[in-house]
Amino acid sequence: MSRPVETRPASSPVTADDVDLAVQLAVDALREVPATAWDGAAGSLAWDCWETVEHLANDLLYYAVQLGPKSPPLDTHVPIALQKKRADAPTVFVYADRAAGPAGLVQVLEACGALLVAMVRTTPPHVRAHHAAGVSDPEGFAALGLQEMLVHMHDVAQGLGFAWEPPSSLCSRLLARLFPDAPAGAEPWPTLLWATGRGELPGRPRLTSWRSDSSVRS
């Protein structure tokens, strides 16, 4: 007999303020990291910590760009050319200037986050734009940005050796928006790590594949 699927209770929407808070928490944490610590692997990723933060900045800017046109495409992304430094490197279109050091990298992250925050705040809620996880509204892009911030900062924190546990309220809203079928009953942060293949929950092994759903639900 199959076990019924548990769902999490409805939560308030993900907002631009949530993205802004996550970016500021990350910026505050990363500013304390020694300049010599950035070349180590980011948790279980094939990327180093510098590349992972650079990837974060790119994602935030990329999500902002999708909301930019007056009539965003619904079948593909805004056609920005993407590239990789090597086969297993993150896909990016903006690089932080290495000469500016980690402080410059963190500034790039903060600036890209601010652009997504601004676009989510100013884009009408009826606007829809393409994403591989589902055609989405501004709240969905805020949630996608929040997802990237919370889970990749977990990876970076593992690599750089500092504690990272975002507020439960952010995790709860993110789970409700992107992972509505995530199991209930556990704390939001461990549940989010489980849902993104980064942890285990009691009776539930670590996922080997996962996918968020940014589709607009009525």
N, C-alpha and C positions, 0 to 999 in steps of 0.2 A: 504494500500500500504506500503510495507516494506521500511525502510530507507536504502539507500546504505551504505555499510561498508566503513568507512573512513580508510585509511592507512597512516602511517607516511612516509615521504620521505626517500629515501635511504640515508644511512649514511656511514661514513668510518668504517672499521672493529674495533672491540674491540681488544686491544693489551695487551701484557704483561705489558707495561708501565701503562695502565689504572688500572690493578690490583694492581700494585706496588703503584700507587698514592692513590688508595682507602685504601689500608692497612696502608700506612703512615699517612693519614688523621685520620684514626681510632686510630692508636697507639698514635698519638699526643693528641687526645681528651681524650683517656682513661687514659693516664698517669696523667692527672689532677684530676682524680676522687678520693675522699677520700676513704680510705681503709674500712670504716664502711658502705659504701653505696651499697655494691654489692649483698646483699641478697634480695632486693626488686624485684618484678615482672618486667620483660622486656616488657613494653607496654601491649598489649592484650594477650601475650603468657602465657602458663602455666609454663614457665621456669623462673628462676631468672636470674639476669643480668650476674652472673658468668657463669652459665650453657650456656647461650646464646653465650657468647664470646668463651667459650670452644667448643661449637657446630660450630661456625664460623671457628675456627682453624682446627677442624676435617674435615669440608667440603673442605677447601682449600687443605689440605694434601691429602684427598681422591681423589680429582680431579687430583692432580699431579700424584698420584699412577696409575690412569687409563691410563695415557699416558706413563707409564714407560716401559712395556714389548715391545720387538721388534715387536711382533705381538699381539697387545692388543685384548682381547676378544670382540666380537661384539654382543653377545647374553646375557651377564651378566657382572657384575662388577668383577674386580680382587678380589678373594675370601678372603678378610680380615674379620675376625670374629668381629662382632659388638655387643655392649651390651648397656643396659640401667640401670640406678640406680633404677628406679621405672617406673611404667607403663606409666606415662605421661612425663617422662624425655626425653631429646634428645638422639638419638642413636649416640654413639661415639665408638672409638677404641683407642683414646689417651686422657689421663687426664692430666690437669695441676696440678703440685704438690701444694697442698693447703699451705704447709709450706712455700713456696716461696712468698705467698701473691699475691695481685693484680699485682705487678710489674712482677712477674714470669708468671702470666697468660697472660699479654700483650706481654711478650717476646715470649711465645709459639705461640701466634697469629702471631706475626711478622715473626717468623721462618717458620711457615707453609705457610704463604703468600709468603715468599721468594722462597720456594720450588716450588710452583705453577708457580710463575713468571719465574723461571729458566726453568721449563719443557715446558712452552708455548713458550719461546724464542728459545729453542733448538730442539723441536720436529718438523720434517718436516711437512709442511701444508697438505700433502696428507694423513697423518696418520688419522685413524678413531678408535674410541673406544666407548664402550657402555656407555650410560646413560639412565635412565628411561625417561627423557624428549626427547630422540632421539639420535641415533648414531651420534657422534659429532667429529669435528676436533679440533685442538688446540685452534683456536679462540673461538669455542663454549664453551670449558672448561674455557677459560678466562672469557667469558661472564657469565657463571654459577657462577664462583667465584666472579665476580663483583656484580652479583645480590645478592648473599648471603651477601657480605660486605655492600652494600648500604642499603638494606631493614632491615637486622637484626641490623645494627647500628642505624637505626631509632627506632627499638624496645628498644634497650639498652639505647639510649638517652632519651627516654620517661621515662624509669625506673630510670635512674641516674640523670635526671633533667638538661641536657645540650642541647644546640641547635645542630642539625645535618641537614645540607642541602648540599649534594654533588654537585660538579660542573655540570652544565647543559649538558656540552659536554659528560660527562660519562654517564649520564642518556639517552641522545639521542642515543648514540651508542648501549647501552644495549637494549633499546626498539626496535631498528631496528633489532638487532640480535635475541632476544628471544621473542619479542612481536610484530611481524610485523603488526598485525591487530589492535594494540592499536589505539585509536582515535587520530586524529590530531587536532591541534587548541589550545591545552592547553600547559602550560609550562611542560617541560620534567619531572621534579621531581614530581609534583602532579600526572602526568599521570602514572609514575612508581608506585607510592603508590596506585593509583587506580587499576592498572593492577595486583598488588600483594595482593589485598584485604585489603589494609590499609588506604584507603581514598575514597573520593567521587569526582566526577567531575560534573560540571553543566549539569543537565539533565541525569546524570548517577549515580545511587545509588552504594553504596559500594558492591563489589563482595563478595559473600559467598563461592565461590570456584573459583580457578584459576589454570592455568598451563602454564609454559613457554615451549617454543619449541626450543630445541637445535639442531634439525636436520640440516644437511648441505643442503643449498639451492643453486642451480646453478645460 
